[in-house]
Amino acid sequence: MARKEIKFMRKLGGGCEGRQDGVIYRINVDRTLLGTCAPAYSVSAYDTKDKGRTISTSGHVRFHLDGAKEFCQQIAAGEIDLEELRQRFAAEDAAKEQAAVQAATAEAKEFRAKLEAAGISYHKLLELEAERENLSGIAHSILVGWERGEGLPNG
């Protein structure tokens, strides 16, 4: 059986949009990659008939324009297991989140060690920051000068 070709229209900004059988296919461009040899396009398919054909490759897979159009054709023809792809994307997202939490935890531990070396708690630091924010600009400048050894004005 021959595939029915999706007709894409160019959109402002370099992307494309096409529709077929109740699915809106959008090919989005990452303008920072557009002038390079790297794949710069992601695909999102929105199923207006709610038949499970909605998916987005943003943050997971990038294509060259021809590859993005072919991916849309494969979705339309039912040649791609979208549920398997969604599960893969969910696993990738979970791994990214886990890595971000681990990196943030390491960052927090490192900062906590600096606070402990200075002899203050994070709670105390927050209190001091709130107090500093209440200082006038002149008072701030006086303290900065004092730290540099300039002494207090009129003192």
Secondary structure by P-SEA (a helix, b strand, c coil): cccbbbbbbbcccbbbbbbcccbbbbbcccccccccccccbbbbbbccccccccccccccccccaaaaaaaaaaaaacccaaaaaaaaaaaaaaaaaaaaaaaaaaaaaaaaaaaaaacccaaaaaaaaaaaaaccaaaaaaaaaaaaccccccc
